[in-house]
């Protein structure tokens, strides 16, 4: 399971002309699910996301978590995180999980985040979404349940 985590001042997701999710300050998390991912990958990623110290403390150091700053998480599914662009000009998505399996793990991740007392909003799985955000910093972290970067 891969995630791109961005610290944001605000973020929102729309599908067509309908607003489906919005947060004020917190984390915008794009998540991709691999064919080999399991529920344990969701638990691992949820702990990493909630535990990331990417918010500034009184001494201006990255020392606070999303929970400590009363932030929220906006979780957006993005299978393209498993796109392989090494050959040719078109990405291969062979490593991405099929939609039915990916949806279950996506929802498992959302539930695991909620279980850690963090407000969570989600995009619409398998929909064409318009994602807007105001990056704060910018601060962007890459997480992968299968390996370290």
Beta strands, then each sheet from edge to edge (+ up, - down):
strand 1: 2-15
strand 2: 18-23
strand 3: 26-32
strand 4: 55-56
strand 5: 62-64
strand 6: 72-77
strand 7: 119-122
strand 8: 130-144
sheet 1: 2+ 1- 3+ 6+ 7+
sheet 2: 2+ 1- 8+
sheet 3: 4+ 5-
end
